[in-house]
Amino acid sequence: MKSLEELRKLREKAQKDIQARKTSNKPKVIIGMGTCGIAAGAREILKAVMSEVNKRNLDIIVTQTGCIGMCEKEPLLDVQMPGKERITYGNITKDDVSKIVVEHIVNGKIVEDLAVAKLED
């Protein structure tokens, strides 16, 4: 650090980074990436989710987790909309990702035929 101005810029950047981490008002997609999920195709699901998010320029959080505990339903994808219950989708394919993104994340409607669990806080 050579000047007070550099320190101010660093502080502003740090504050923006902290603000970006606050996710309570953003939809969240969680991909089960335990060994069972990966073996069932979770990497392809993650790529498909990222492709849909980028294509539609959506402001959502996409993250990974370990084993969700329903290995027989892998690959698993959870959607958590702000203020709503968390929905787990199972046995999904890359083709299902677009449907989930459009119906659930964009339009706010649960894709009932793919949902395997509804988790309340």
mmCIF file of the C-alpha atoms, coordinates in Angstrom:
data_MODEL
# 
_entry.id   MODEL 
# 
loop_
_atom_site.group_PDB 
_atom_site.id 
_atom_site.type_symbol 
_atom_site.label_atom_id 
_atom_site.label_alt_id 
_atom_site.label_comp_id 
_atom_site.label_asym_id 
_atom_site.label_entity_id 
_atom_site.label_seq_id 
_atom_site.pdbx_PDB_ins_code 
_atom_site.Cartn_x 
_atom_site.Cartn_y 
_atom_site.Cartn_z 
_atom_site.occupancy 
_atom_site.B_iso_or_equiv 
_atom_site.pdbx_formal_charge 
_atom_site.auth_seq_id 
_atom_site.auth_comp_id 
_atom_site.auth_asym_id 
_atom_site.auth_atom_id 
_atom_site.pdbx_PDB_model_num 
ATOM 1   C CA . MET A 1 1   ? 0.000   0.000   0.000   1.00 0.00 ? 1   MET A CA 1 
ATOM 2   C CA . LYS A 1 2   ? 1.487   3.276   -1.077  1.00 0.00 ? 2   LYS A CA 1 
ATOM 3   C CA . SER A 1 3   ? -1.386  5.671   -0.584  1.00 0.00 ? 3   SER A CA 1 
ATOM 4   C CA . LEU A 1 4   ? -4.649  6.268   1.162   1.00 0.00 ? 4   LEU A CA 1 
ATOM 5   C CA . GLU A 1 5   ? -6.366  6.156   -2.249  1.00 0.00 ? 5   GLU A CA 1 
ATOM 6   C CA . GLU A 1 6   ? -5.127  2.576   -2.830  1.00 0.00 ? 6   GLU A CA 1 
ATOM 7   C CA . LEU A 1 7   ? -6.480  1.621   0.580   1.00 0.00 ? 7   LEU A CA 1 
ATOM 8   C CA . ARG A 1 8   ? -9.878  3.139   -0.253  1.00 0.00 ? 8   ARG A CA 1 
ATOM 9   C CA . LYS A 1 9   ? -10.049 1.231   -3.549  1.00 0.00 ? 9   LYS A CA 1 
ATOM 10  C CA . LEU A 1 10  ? -9.154  -1.994  -1.775  1.00 0.00 ? 10  LEU A CA 1 
ATOM 11  C CA . ARG A 1 11  ? -11.861 -1.322  0.813   1.00 0.00 ? 11  ARG A CA 1 
ATOM 12  C CA . GLU A 1 12  ? -14.486 -0.670  -1.900  1.00 0.00 ? 12  GLU A CA 1 
ATOM 13  C CA . LYS A 1 13  ? -13.571 -3.898  -3.680  1.00 0.00 ? 13  LYS A CA 1 
ATOM 14  C CA . ALA A 1 14  ? -13.766 -5.866  -0.428  1.00 0.00 ? 14  ALA A CA 1 
ATOM 15  C CA . GLN A 1 15  ? -17.193 -4.377  0.350   1.00 0.00 ? 15  GLN A CA 1 
ATOM 16  C CA . LYS A 1 16  ? -18.481 -5.325  -3.117  1.00 0.00 ? 16  LYS A CA 1 
ATOM 17  C CA . ASP A 1 17  ? -17.177 -8.868  -2.651  1.00 0.00 ? 17  ASP A CA 1 
ATOM 18  C CA . ILE A 1 18  ? -18.906 -9.153  0.719   1.00 0.00 ? 18  ILE A CA 1 
ATOM 19  C CA . GLN A 1 19  ? -22.166 -7.830  -0.725  1.00 0.00 ? 19  GLN A CA 1 
ATOM 20  C CA . ALA A 1 20  ? -21.999 -10.358 -3.572  1.00 0.00 ? 20  ALA A CA 1 
ATOM 21  C CA . ARG A 1 21  ? -21.805 -13.172 -1.006  1.00 0.00 ? 21  ARG A CA 1 
ATOM 22  C CA . LYS A 1 22  ? -25.128 -12.190 0.552   1.00 0.00 ? 22  LYS A CA 1 
ATOM 23  C CA . THR A 1 23  ? -27.451 -14.624 -1.170  1.00 0.00 ? 23  THR A CA 1 
ATOM 24  C CA . SER A 1 24  ? -30.683 -14.461 0.792   1.00 0.00 ? 24  SER A CA 1 
ATOM 25  C CA . ASN A 1 25  ? -32.512 -12.726 -2.045  1.00 0.00 ? 25  ASN A CA 1 
ATOM 26  C CA . LYS A 1 26  ? -31.168 -14.819 -4.918  1.00 0.00 ? 26  LYS A CA 1 
ATOM 27  C CA . PRO A 1 27  ? -32.341 -18.193 -6.174  1.00 0.00 ? 27  PRO A CA 1 
ATOM 28  C CA . LYS A 1 28  ? -29.890 -20.996 -5.468  1.00 0.00 ? 28  LYS A CA 1 
ATOM 29  C CA . VAL A 1 29  ? -29.236 -24.196 -7.415  1.00 0.00 ? 29  VAL A CA 1 
ATOM 30  C CA . ILE A 1 30  ? -27.324 -26.942 -5.606  1.00 0.00 ? 30  ILE A CA 1 
ATOM 31  C CA . ILE A 1 31  ? -25.917 -29.921 -7.484  1.00 0.00 ? 31  ILE A CA 1 
ATOM 32  C CA . GLY A 1 32  ? -25.167 -33.153 -5.586  1.00 0.00 ? 32  GLY A CA 1 
ATOM 33  C CA . MET A 1 33  ? -21.540 -33.908 -6.430  1.00 0.00 ? 33  MET A CA 1 
ATOM 34  C CA . GLY A 1 34  ? -20.816 -36.853 -4.152  1.00 0.00 ? 34  GLY A CA 1 
ATOM 35  C CA . THR A 1 35  ? -19.206 -39.886 -5.768  1.00 0.00 ? 35  THR A CA 1 
ATOM 36  C CA . CYS A 1 36  ? -22.627 -41.383 -6.438  1.00 0.00 ? 36  CYS A CA 1 
ATOM 37  C CA . GLY A 1 37  ? -23.770 -38.175 -8.107  1.00 0.00 ? 37  GLY A CA 1 
ATOM 38  C CA . ILE A 1 38  ? -20.668 -37.891 -10.249 1.00 0.00 ? 38  ILE A CA 1 
ATOM 39  C CA . ALA A 1 39  ? -21.008 -41.525 -11.318 1.00 0.00 ? 39  ALA A CA 1 
ATOM 40  C CA . ALA A 1 40  ? -24.640 -40.855 -12.295 1.00 0.00 ? 40  ALA A CA 1 
ATOM 41  C CA . GLY A 1 41  ? -23.767 -37.805 -14.433 1.00 0.00 ? 41  GLY A CA 1 
ATOM 42  C CA . ALA A 1 42  ? -23.756 -34.823 -12.057 1.00 0.00 ? 42  ALA A CA 1 
ATOM 43  C CA . ARG A 1 43  ? -20.858 -33.148 -13.897 1.00 0.00 ? 43  ARG A CA 1 
ATOM 44  C CA . GLU A 1 44  ? -22.947 -33.007 -17.074 1.00 0.00 ? 44  GLU A CA 1 
ATOM 45  C CA . ILE A 1 45  ? -25.877 -31.629 -15.066 1.00 0.00 ? 45  ILE A CA 1 
ATOM 46  C CA . LEU A 1 46  ? -23.651 -28.911 -13.593 1.00 0.00 ? 46  LEU A CA 1 
ATOM 47  C CA . LYS A 1 47  ? -22.410 -27.968 -17.082 1.00 0.00 ? 47  LYS A CA 1 
ATOM 48  C CA . ALA A 1 48  ? -25.986 -27.862 -18.374 1.00 0.00 ? 48  ALA A CA 1 
ATOM 49  C CA . VAL A 1 49  ? -27.087 -25.644 -15.454 1.00 0.00 ? 49  VAL A CA 1 
ATOM 50  C CA . MET A 1 50  ? -24.207 -23.238 -16.041 1.00 0.00 ? 50  MET A CA 1 
ATOM 51  C CA . SER A 1 51  ? -25.009 -23.147 -19.759 1.00 0.00 ? 51  SER A CA 1 
ATOM 52  C CA . GLU A 1 52  ? -28.685 -22.291 -19.070 1.00 0.00 ? 52  GLU A CA 1 
ATOM 53  C CA . VAL A 1 53  ? -27.766 -19.657 -16.487 1.00 0.00 ? 53  VAL A CA 1 
ATOM 54  C CA . ASN A 1 54  ? -25.329 -18.000 -18.876 1.00 0.00 ? 54  ASN A CA 1 
ATOM 55  C CA . LYS A 1 55  ? -27.661 -18.274 -21.886 1.00 0.00 ? 55  LYS A CA 1 
ATOM 56  C CA . ARG A 1 56  ? -30.494 -16.623 -19.956 1.00 0.00 ? 56  ARG A CA 1 
ATOM 57  C CA . ASN A 1 57  ? -28.219 -14.196 -18.061 1.00 0.00 ? 57  ASN A CA 1 
ATOM 58  C CA . LEU A 1 58  ? -29.767 -15.219 -14.724 1.00 0.00 ? 58  LEU A CA 1 
ATOM 59  C CA . ASP A 1 59  ? -28.599 -13.742 -11.423 1.00 0.00 ? 59  ASP A CA 1 
ATOM 60  C CA . ILE A 1 60  ? -28.580 -16.917 -9.335  1.00 0.00 ? 60  ILE A CA 1 
ATOM 61  C CA . ILE A 1 61  ? -26.177 -18.845 -7.152  1.00 0.00 ? 61  ILE A CA 1 
ATOM 62  C CA . VAL A 1 62  ? -25.008 -22.216 -8.497  1.00 0.00 ? 62  VAL A CA 1 
ATOM 63  C CA . THR A 1 63  ? -23.131 -24.337 -6.008  1.00 0.00 ? 63  THR A CA 1 
ATOM 64  C CA . GLN A 1 64  ? -22.168 -27.930 -5.294  1.00 0.00 ? 64  GLN A CA 1 
ATOM 65  C CA . THR A 1 65  ? -22.562 -30.170 -2.302  1.00 0.00 ? 65  THR A CA 1 
ATOM 66  C CA . GLY A 1 66  ? -21.494 -33.647 -1.319  1.00 0.00 ? 66  GLY A CA 1 
ATOM 67  C CA . CYS A 1 67  ? -23.831 -36.579 -0.945  1.00 0.00 ? 67  CYS A CA 1 
ATOM 68  C CA . ILE A 1 68  ? -27.438 -35.484 -0.452  1.00 0.00 ? 68  ILE A CA 1 
ATOM 69  C CA . GLY A 1 69  ? -28.397 -38.960 0.786   1.00 0.00 ? 69  GLY A CA 1 
ATOM 70  C CA . MET A 1 70  ? -30.642 -40.221 -1.970  1.00 0.00 ? 70  MET A CA 1 
ATOM 71  C CA . CYS A 1 71  ? -28.102 -42.137 -4.036  1.00 0.00 ? 71  CYS A CA 1 
ATOM 72  C CA . GLU A 1 72  ? -30.768 -44.099 -5.889  1.00 0.00 ? 72  GLU A CA 1 
ATOM 73  C CA . LYS A 1 73  ? -32.211 -40.799 -7.215  1.00 0.00 ? 73  LYS A CA 1 
ATOM 74  C CA . GLU A 1 74  ? -28.933 -39.375 -8.571  1.00 0.00 ? 74  GLU A CA 1 
ATOM 75  C CA . PRO A 1 75  ? -28.192 -37.090 -10.254 1.00 0.00 ? 75  PRO A CA 1 
ATOM 76  C CA . LEU A 1 76  ? -29.860 -34.667 -7.856  1.00 0.00 ? 76  LEU A CA 1 
ATOM 77  C CA . LEU A 1 77  ? -30.436 -30.942 -8.225  1.00 0.00 ? 77  LEU A CA 1 
ATOM 78  C CA . ASP A 1 78  ? -31.932 -28.714 -5.529  1.00 0.00 ? 78  ASP A CA 1 
ATOM 79  C CA . VAL A 1 79  ? -33.621 -25.377 -6.187  1.00 0.00 ? 79  VAL A CA 1 
ATOM 80  C CA . GLN A 1 80  ? -34.022 -22.897 -3.333  1.00 0.00 ? 80  GLN A CA 1 
ATOM 81  C CA . MET A 1 81  ? -36.061 -19.846 -4.260  1.00 0.00 ? 81  MET A CA 1 
ATOM 82  C CA . PRO A 1 82  ? -35.962 -16.908 -1.812  1.00 0.00 ? 82  PRO A CA 1 
ATOM 83  C CA . GLY A 1 83  ? -38.552 -17.393 0.916   1.00 0.00 ? 83  GLY A CA 1 
ATOM 84  C CA . LYS A 1 84  ? -39.727 -20.732 -0.497  1.00 0.00 ? 84  LYS A CA 1 
ATOM 85  C CA . GLU A 1 85  ? -39.184 -24.378 0.398   1.00 0.00 ? 85  GLU A CA 1 
ATOM 86  C CA . ARG A 1 86  ? -36.204 -26.173 -1.087  1.00 0.00 ? 86  ARG A CA 1 
ATOM 87  C CA . ILE A 1 87  ? -37.133 -28.583 -3.868  1.00 0.00 ? 87  ILE A CA 1 
ATOM 88  C CA . THR A 1 88  ? -35.012 -31.596 -4.788  1.00 0.00 ? 88  THR A CA 1 
ATOM 89  C CA . TYR A 1 89  ? -35.201 -32.927 -8.318  1.00 0.00 ? 89  TYR A CA 1 
ATOM 90  C CA . GLY A 1 90  ? -33.955 -36.458 -8.966  1.00 0.00 ? 90  GLY A CA 1 
ATOM 91  C CA . ASN A 1 91  ? -33.063 -38.821 -11.776 1.00 0.00 ? 91  ASN A CA 1 
ATOM 92  C CA . ILE A 1 92  ? -32.629 -35.786 -13.986 1.00 0.00 ? 92  ILE A CA 1 
ATOM 93  C CA . THR A 1 93  ? -31.015 -35.597 -17.393 1.00 0.00 ? 93  THR A CA 1 
ATOM 94  C CA . LYS A 1 94  ? -29.356 -32.727 -19.228 1.00 0.00 ? 94  LYS A CA 1 
ATOM 95  C CA . ASP A 1 95  ? -32.642 -32.219 -21.082 1.00 0.00 ? 95  ASP A CA 1 
ATOM 96  C CA . ASP A 1 96  ? -34.497 -31.811 -17.765 1.00 0.00 ? 96  ASP A CA 1 
ATOM 97  C CA . VAL A 1 97  ? -32.226 -28.932 -16.728 1.00 0.00 ? 97  VAL A CA 1 
ATOM 98  C CA . SER A 1 98  ? -33.733 -26.489 -19.221 1.00 0.00 ? 98  SER A CA 1 
ATOM 99  C CA . LYS A 1 99  ? -37.251 -27.400 -18.069 1.00 0.00 ? 99  LYS A CA 1 
ATOM 100 C CA . ILE A 1 100 ? -36.333 -26.904 -14.406 1.00 0.00 ? 100 ILE A CA 1 
ATOM 101 C CA . VAL A 1 101 ? -34.638 -23.568 -15.080 1.00 0.00 ? 101 VAL A CA 1 
ATOM 102 C CA . VAL A 1 102 ? -37.505 -22.207 -17.166 1.00 0.00 ? 102 VAL A CA 1 
ATOM 103 C CA . GLU A 1 103 ? -40.406 -23.556 -15.122 1.00 0.00 ? 103 GLU A CA 1 
ATOM 104 C CA . HIS A 1 104 ? -39.059 -23.293 -11.577 1.00 0.00 ? 104 HIS A CA 1 
ATOM 105 C CA . ILE A 1 105 ? -36.448 -20.551 -11.556 1.00 0.00 ? 105 ILE A CA 1 
ATOM 106 C CA . VAL A 1 106 ? -37.848 -18.229 -14.225 1.00 0.00 ? 106 VAL A CA 1 
ATOM 107 C CA . ASN A 1 107 ? -41.613 -18.877 -13.812 1.00 0.00 ? 107 ASN A CA 1 
ATOM 108 C CA . GLY A 1 108 ? -41.709 -19.997 -10.150 1.00 0.00 ? 108 GLY A CA 1 
ATOM 109 C CA . LYS A 1 109 ? -43.574 -23.267 -10.790 1.00 0.00 ? 109 LYS A CA 1 
ATOM 110 C CA . ILE A 1 110 ? -42.319 -26.559 -9.338  1.00 0.00 ? 110 ILE A CA 1 
ATOM 111 C CA . VAL A 1 111 ? -41.774 -29.266 -11.953 1.00 0.00 ? 111 VAL A CA 1 
ATOM 112 C CA . GLU A 1 112 ? -43.839 -31.871 -10.097 1.00 0.00 ? 112 GLU A CA 1 
ATOM 113 C CA . ASP A 1 113 ? -42.992 -34.857 -12.310 1.00 0.00 ? 113 ASP A CA 1 
ATOM 114 C CA . LEU A 1 114 ? -39.258 -34.444 -11.554 1.00 0.00 ? 114 LEU A CA 1 
ATOM 115 C CA . ALA A 1 115 ? -39.479 -33.401 -7.875  1.00 0.00 ? 115 ALA A CA 1 
ATOM 116 C CA . VAL A 1 116 ? -38.502 -36.080 -5.359  1.00 0.00 ? 116 VAL A CA 1 
ATOM 117 C CA . ALA A 1 117 ? -38.493 -34.025 -2.123  1.00 0.00 ? 117 ALA A CA 1 
ATOM 118 C CA . LYS A 1 118 ? -39.664 -30.736 -0.646  1.00 0.00 ? 118 LYS A CA 1 
ATOM 119 C CA . LEU A 1 119 ? -37.538 -29.556 2.265   1.00 0.00 ? 119 LEU A CA 1 
ATOM 120 C CA . GLU A 1 120 ? -38.868 -26.867 4.571   1.00 0.00 ? 120 GLU A CA 1 
ATOM 121 C CA . ASP A 1 121 ? -36.569 -24.703 6.705   1.00 0.00 ? 121 ASP A CA 1 
# 
